[in-house]
Amino acid sequence: MMDRNLPKGFTLLEVMFALIFIAITMGAVIESGANSALRSSHLKEKTIASWVAQNRLALYRAKKTWSNVSNKSGVVDMAGVQWRWKMKISKTDEPLMRRIDVDVYLGDSDEISASETGFIAKL
């Protein structure tokens, strides 16, 4: 025969501990997801900025224009975002070569999103 005085189900204390455990676990999962989304967004920004810099180098090389030391800058739209770029052309130890440094910035930011360096030879 069963004793009818035994408690059935969980006590209030057990339920509270279970809820606390679930809340802490869900908080960690949400924080992890938010960090992942932030890293993904940052990686996307860096990748597109790198493409902008590489495109500037490729366009300059394609023109096959020899240039003395100079600075150039401009704005370009890529992936629906406006990017500023600055190009510095400088001499190298080899008189028939120039070094090209391109820095890319997101919009009006002063923080460099990507930098690329290339070289061009006088043909």
N, C-alpha and C positions, 0 to 999 in steps of 0.2 A: 504494500500500500504506500502511496506517495504522501509525503509530508507537505501539507498545504501552506506551511509557514515559511518555506524557503522562498527567497526573492527570485523573481523572474525578470530577465533582461539585465540592463546595465545600470549601475548606480550613476548618480549625477556627477560624481567625481571622475569616473571612467569616461563619460561622455565629454566632460570638459577637457580632459587630457587629450582625447582623440581630436577634438576641434582645434586645440592649440597646435598639435602636431600637423594637422592638415593646413592650418593658416601659415605656419612657418614654412612648410614645404611649398605651398603655392606662392608665397612671397619670393622664395628662391627661384622658382621656375619663371615667374614674371620678370624678375630682375635679370635673369639669364637671357630671356627673350629680348628684353629691351637693349641689353648690351650687344647682343648679336645684331639687332637691327641698326644700332648706331655704328658698329664696325662695318657693316655692309654698306651703309651710306657713305662712310668715310672712304672705303675702298673704291666705290664707284666714282667719287669725286677725284681721287688720285689717278685712277685709270684714265678718265676722260681728260684730265689736265695733262697727263703724259702724252696722250694722242694729239692734243693741241700743240704741244712743244715739238713733237716729232713731225707733225704736218708743217710747222713753220720751217724747220730745218730742211725738209724735203722740198718745199716750195722754193726756198732760197737756192738750194743746189740745182733745182730744175731750171732756174733762170740762167744759170751759168754766167752770172755777172760777177766780175772781180771787184772787190770793194776794199777800200782802205779801212782803217780803224774807224768804227762808227757805232752809234746806238740807234736802234729802231724800236718802235712800239706800235701796238695796235689793239684792236678789239675784234673778237670773233665769236659767233654763236655756234655752239655745239651741244647736241642733246638737249636743246631747249633752254640752255643756260648761257649767259654772257661771260666770256673769259677775257681777261687782259693779258697780253704777253709783252715781254721786253726782251729784245735781242741785243747782245753786245758782241761786236766783231772786233777781234784783237789780233795783233801780230803774234807769230810764233818764232821760234829759233830758226826755222826754215823760212827764208824770205818768200818762197813761192806757195806758202800755206797760210791760211787764216783759221783762227779758232772762233767758233760760234757758240755762245752760251745763250740759251733761251730759258727764261723764267716765266711761269704761268701763274696767274692769280685768279681766284674766283670772284667775279664781280668787282666790288670796290674794296675788297679785302687787301690788307698789306702783308698777309701771310702767304708765302710761296706754296702753291699746291703741287707743283712739279717743276723740275729742272732737267734740261737735257743739254748735252754738249756734243758738238760735231765739228768736223773740219772740212775745209774746201781748198782745193789746189788750183793754182793758176795754170790753165792749159795752154 
